[in-house]
Amino acid sequence: MGTRYNLIAGQSVERLAALSDGVFAVAMTLLVLDLRAPAVETIHSEAELGRALLALSPRLLVYLMSFTTLGIFWVGQQTQLNHLARSDRDLTWLHLGFLFAVSLMPFSTSLMAEFIAERTALLLYWANILLLGAMLFATGRHMLRAGLLAGDAPAQIGLWIERRILIAQTLYAFGALLCLVNTYWSLGFILLVQAIYVIGPRRGVLGRI
């Protein structure tokens, strides 16, 4: 009975995509809750307001980085789902593991914003990104091995997806190591990597990612 159930469970790509969109929407919305306007009673002049807003800049930086991170991974999982003919139980659970990593992003972002100069916070933030990449890689590998791709999917789609994830995670890991020098160097490098992926260069070595 269990074997028969496993054969029919989790086959709807549409429901999986709908759940994914919902989790991403909630996670991306929760990120902004960590940005709070300065308390009115503490502001008595334009200069004080300016200083208070400047003090918020590290949190705004981490918010921008996390929102971009989730945007990049949303595009990545959407690319996978768009080329699936069907799902199966194993893929569904792998994708739920990916969404678990998505749901952790508001926490790791809040921790990073609160302790932006601490290496531990930066490394935990990077670990969240690493988990996102690992789960997306696992879902991509499974959909190829299980023959879940649609008939009109490009023949090299698996290679494209896996190469893109591996290059990104290598760059993110290098960025994380920069925290040994300074956490702001790490954040700056990660933002640079994200800018490259968002812009999507088409020439030279960077065009291959």
Summary of the structure (lengths in Angstrom):
residues: 209
radius of gyration: 19.6
end to end distance: 44.6
largest distance: 71.4
contacts: 596
relative contact order: 0.12
helix: 79%
strand: 1%
